[in-house]
């Protein structure tokens, strides 16, 4: 079994596995499933966990494992409160639920709405709580995340406003066909490389949105790629982005195959081969 590749996570100095465990997979699972999955994470050498206050039961479910294993992982979580007090209250709750004294990375989650951005970045906003929490040692590094087609432009604005240590955003083959999105992605990526800002990618295993009448076989809010060759092609496409880290898919049952795929990465398929595979498989953008 191949080891997962590692890289420096931006300016943090931490050598993170390029597969970051996406704890959205723990949104609504029992503790037994969580502990079994964390055993797998340990066996495969994943050393970076990404969760959020809004991921259902995830922080609470991670608590019993983190109580004895906190020092073995780089721990990241996210908040969605946009005011100073709201953000601070949410952080305190996250720390309590996870049985930890601090987190390595605290991220402003889904910061793509204009009004939310103005509140978070303005007087009495969440940014003030972020800076204070870092100064007090409750968090070490600060980041920003987002979904949707305007995320690249919003992240660029956020980085202009404050020197965040990481960003997180969607990227996959179908999204790369959107010229405007691809241009924004390239601009953001270039800036992050220049500033040594950690670059995290999500929705890399997306096949397409669920159909209204479709029976869901995964816990994800989008349909994932199922064929292993397709999954490899999609994940290796994302791995080909210089300095990128892949946030694993939010379904515990698909996780082992995702880890196998990332461990097997050597190079991405050619543009023409990716096009043929995507067209044959009906790959579609998640955001329109």
C-alpha atoms as one frame of an Amber mdcrd trajectory, in Angstrom:
protein
   0.000   0.000   0.000   1.462   3.323  -1.099   1.958   6.115   1.430   0.061
   9.341   1.017   2.203  12.180  -0.335   2.933  15.093   1.989   3.685  18.764
   1.450   4.211  21.847   3.571   0.814  23.308   4.403   1.526  26.836   3.316
   3.478  28.913   5.812   2.433  26.824   8.825   5.526  24.622   8.713   3.356
  21.501   9.007   3.956  18.633   6.585   0.351  17.669   5.929  -0.739  14.695
   3.914  -2.125  16.039   0.658  -5.309  14.182   1.557  -6.967  16.190   4.326
  -9.676  14.224   6.100 -12.953  16.021   5.491 -14.936  15.466   8.700 -18.127
  16.526   6.937 -18.316  12.743   6.546 -19.201  12.656  10.284 -22.239  14.915
   9.871 -24.684  12.220  10.985 -22.908   8.973  11.864 -22.639   7.053  15.142
 -19.587   6.999  17.398 -18.653   3.449  16.430 -18.418   4.494  12.775 -16.328
   7.505  13.737 -13.824   5.466  15.740 -13.557   2.867  12.978 -12.957   5.603
  10.415 -10.336   7.284  12.591  -8.557   3.929  12.877  -8.409   3.913   9.077
  -7.149   7.499   9.065  -4.366   6.484  11.426  -3.457   3.388   9.418  -3.225
   5.410   6.215  -1.140   8.130   7.860  -3.568  11.033   7.357  -2.355  13.753
   9.719  -4.720  16.643   9.009  -8.419  16.880   9.955 -10.765  19.514   8.580
 -14.120  19.956  10.308 -16.627  22.762  11.005 -19.099  23.895  13.627 -21.839
  23.474  11.007 -20.985  19.843  10.174 -23.778  18.318  12.218 -22.354  16.047
  14.912 -18.803  16.049  13.522 -17.042  18.080  16.222 -18.822  16.211  19.005
 -18.040  12.838  17.436 -14.361  13.769  17.034 -14.111  14.718  20.719 -13.528
  11.238  22.197 -10.832  10.467  19.625  -9.121  13.844  19.922  -9.002  13.541
  23.694  -6.249  10.928  23.304  -4.860  11.808  19.876  -4.796  15.598  19.616
  -1.036  15.821  19.087  -1.063  13.425  16.133  -2.969  15.710  13.754  -3.165
  19.208  12.400  -6.687  20.217  13.434  -8.788  22.702  11.484 -12.330  23.864
  12.062 -14.606  26.586  10.699 -17.197  29.086  11.880 -20.155  30.790  10.229
 -20.862  33.534  12.769 -19.985  36.943  11.319 -19.837  39.105  14.450 -17.042
  39.264  17.031 -19.162  37.874  19.858 -20.872  35.260  17.748 -17.575  33.982
  16.357 -15.928  33.825  19.770 -18.897  31.957  21.256 -18.812  29.483  18.375
 -15.083  28.872  18.808 -15.465  28.193  22.524 -18.202  25.663  21.747 -16.044
  23.979  19.102 -13.146  23.613  21.536 -15.456  22.186  24.181 -17.099  19.700
  21.819 -13.759  18.479  20.497 -12.117  18.182  23.945  -9.192  20.386  22.900
  -7.560  23.546  24.188  -6.752  24.941  20.752  -6.980  24.328  17.027  -4.268
  24.728  14.430  -6.441  26.449  11.821  -9.653  28.419  12.275 -11.480  29.351
   9.090 -14.270  31.756   8.170 -16.661  29.347   6.494 -18.634  30.106   3.313
 -17.608  33.755   3.244 -19.044  34.543  -0.201 -22.105  36.674   0.557 -21.474
  40.426   0.288 -23.387  41.387   3.440 -21.742  38.604   5.430 -18.330  39.720
   4.172 -18.931  43.346   5.153 -20.036  42.294   8.648 -17.192  39.843   9.219
 -14.518  42.233   7.992 -15.958  45.392   9.538 -15.899  46.876  13.058 -17.089
  44.346  15.631 -16.863  41.602  13.026 -15.574  38.052  13.141 -12.119  39.087
  11.933 -11.515  40.846  15.242 -12.358  37.603  17.078 -10.061  35.644  14.768
  -7.101  37.910  15.447  -7.742  37.944  19.196  -8.115  34.158  19.348  -4.793
  33.804  17.553  -3.117  36.261  19.905  -4.441  34.311  22.895  -3.188  30.985
  21.539  -6.619  29.457  21.011  -5.819  29.118  17.304  -2.514  29.208  15.442
  -3.478  30.017  11.853  -6.411  31.724  10.138  -8.193  30.861   6.901 -11.213
  31.527   4.723 -13.424  29.117   2.761 -16.237  29.302   0.245 -18.439  27.652
  -2.391 -20.054  28.944  -5.566 -18.879  30.700  -8.686 -17.953  33.962  -6.940
 -15.651  32.342  -4.397 -12.393  33.182  -6.189 -13.181  36.885  -6.333 -14.344
  36.892  -2.713 -11.188  35.110  -1.551  -9.083  37.649  -3.420 -10.935  40.433
  -1.589 -10.445  38.653   1.727  -6.707  38.290   1.093  -6.523  41.966   0.212
  -8.262  42.823   3.479  -6.234  40.452   5.687  -3.238  38.140   5.259  -5.031
  34.816   5.761  -2.913  31.666   5.997  -5.170  29.394   3.932  -8.026  29.332
   1.476 -10.446  26.549   0.546 -12.612  26.379  -2.582 -14.122  23.996  -5.155
 -12.167  22.699  -8.133 -12.838  19.880 -10.555 -12.762  19.195 -14.279 -16.273
  20.471 -14.987 -15.628  23.733 -13.127 -12.390  24.218 -15.034 -14.445  24.423
 -18.251 -16.088  27.605 -16.950 -13.787  30.243 -18.423 -14.598  32.986 -15.917
 -14.222  30.655 -12.950 -10.981  29.193 -14.300  -9.510  32.671 -14.753 -10.426
  33.654 -11.193  -9.063  30.355  -9.900  -5.761  30.903 -11.723  -5.410  34.435
 -10.329  -6.145  33.277  -6.784  -3.820  30.303  -7.095  -0.972  32.488  -8.323
  -1.411  34.896  -5.408  -1.499  32.051  -2.890   1.717  30.581  -4.282   3.385
  33.992  -4.061   2.251  34.511  -0.457   2.686  30.872   0.626  -1.010  30.592
   1.476  -2.203  26.985   1.837  -4.472  26.039  -1.078  -7.245  23.543  -0.247
  -9.591  22.025  -2.819 -13.067  20.558  -2.337 -15.664  18.879  -4.584 -12.827
  17.217  -6.495 -14.720  13.902  -6.756 -17.975  15.487  -7.917 -19.807  13.815
 -10.793 -22.822  16.099 -10.985 -25.729  17.444  -8.895 -28.279  14.901  -7.673
 -31.402  14.573  -9.816 -34.650  15.341  -7.979 -35.980  11.794  -8.426 -32.636
  10.071  -7.887 -32.038   7.663  -5.012 -28.940   8.795  -3.122 -26.253   6.225
  -2.405 -23.866   8.634  -0.671 -24.003  11.058   2.244 -22.695  13.848   0.018
 -24.966  16.651  -1.239 -23.733  15.964  -4.785 -23.356  12.749  -6.762 -19.804
  11.437  -6.555 -17.848   9.625  -9.224 -18.068   5.881  -8.615 -15.928   4.213
 -11.283 -12.386   3.974  -9.910 -10.758   5.053 -13.173 -12.989   8.136 -13.233
 -12.297   8.814  -9.578  -8.561   8.535 -10.176  -8.740  10.873 -13.174 -10.705
  13.504 -11.257  -8.585  13.407  -8.123  -5.317  13.369 -10.055  -6.548  16.371
 -12.036  -6.910  18.252  -8.741  -3.601  16.902  -7.434  -1.982  18.444 -10.501
  -2.669  21.920  -9.105   0.658  23.022  -7.659   0.685  23.169  -3.876  -2.871
  21.858  -3.533  -4.394  19.775  -0.757  -7.470  17.621  -1.343 -10.251  17.682
   1.235 -11.589  14.113   1.123 -15.162  13.373   0.139 -17.874  13.569   2.797
 -18.807   9.888   2.801 -17.035   7.390   5.059 -17.707   4.461   2.729 -16.016
   6.096  -0.262 -13.077   7.349   1.812 -10.769   4.295   1.418 -10.986   4.500
  -2.380 -10.278   8.237  -2.308  -7.196   7.665  -0.172  -6.015   4.895  -2.500
  -6.425   7.238  -5.450  -4.488  10.104  -3.877  -1.727   7.722  -2.775  -1.374
   6.452  -6.350  -0.924   9.907  -7.895   1.962  10.322 -10.309   0.574  12.700
 -12.916  -2.721  13.969 -14.300  -4.242  12.761 -17.566  -3.772  14.891 -20.636
  -6.360  17.526 -21.449  -7.715  15.490 -24.353  -7.983  12.295 -22.287  -9.760
  14.166 -19.496 -12.181  15.661 -21.994 -13.047  12.281 -23.473 -13.551  10.708
 -20.062 -15.677  13.583 -18.748 -17.862  13.702 -21.846 -18.368   9.936 -21.817
 -19.249   9.986 -18.118 -21.537  13.011 -18.229 -19.540  15.038 -15.712 -21.352
  18.268 -14.870 -20.548  21.412 -12.842 -22.035  21.508  -9.356 -22.457  25.266
  -9.421 -24.145  27.105 -12.287
